[in-house]
Amino acid sequence: MNSYQFVAATGLVMTIVAHVILLLINKQVESFGYLYLCWFVFFSAGTFANFRSKPDDHGHHHHH
């Protein structure tokens, strides 16, 4: 999981929690559902970035 996917997963969890709270207090926020689409797109961008990276391109330092 890269940083894009981590941010998307965290955002999705927070959005679900917020959605549950909104349901419990019987409130609706117009266009709130678009957040799910946003996190899906962000996660997909991270997946695409993973496919484009080279096998040795892990983004961390190797100390020899």
N, C-alpha and C positions, 0 to 999 in steps of 0.2 A: 504494500500500500504506500503510495507516494503522498506528498504533502497535499496535492489537490484532492485526492481521495479521502485523506484524513479530515480535511476541512469539510468536505461534502458530507461525510458520515457524521461528523459532530453536528453540523448544521441540521441534518435530517433528524437526528435524535432530539435536538433542541426544538425543532419545529413540531415534532410529534408531541413532545411534552407541552408546548404552548397550545397546540390544538386541543389536547385533552383538557387543559385548564379552561380554555375558551368554552368547550362543551360543558364542563362542570358548572361554570358560572352563567351558562346560557347566553353567551355573546357570540356574535359573528363579525368577522372582519372581511370586508369585501376584497376579493382577489387573494386571500390568504393561501389558497390552493396553489397559486403560482410559485410559492416557495418550494414545493415539492418538485416542480419542473426545473427550477433553478438548481437545486441540489443534484438532480439527475444529470443535467447538462454539465455541471462542474465535475461530477464523478466521472462522466464519460470523457471529459477532456483529460483527466488524469489517466484513465485507461488508455486513451490514444497516445499520451505522452510516454506511457510505459512501453507500448508497442514500438514507438519510434526510437527509444533509447537503445544503445548498444549493450550487449550482454555484460561488458566490463564497466559500463558507465553507471556506477551505483551512487554517485554523488557524495562519497565520503573519502577520507584520506587514508592512504595505505602507508604505514610507517615500516620501513625496512631497516 
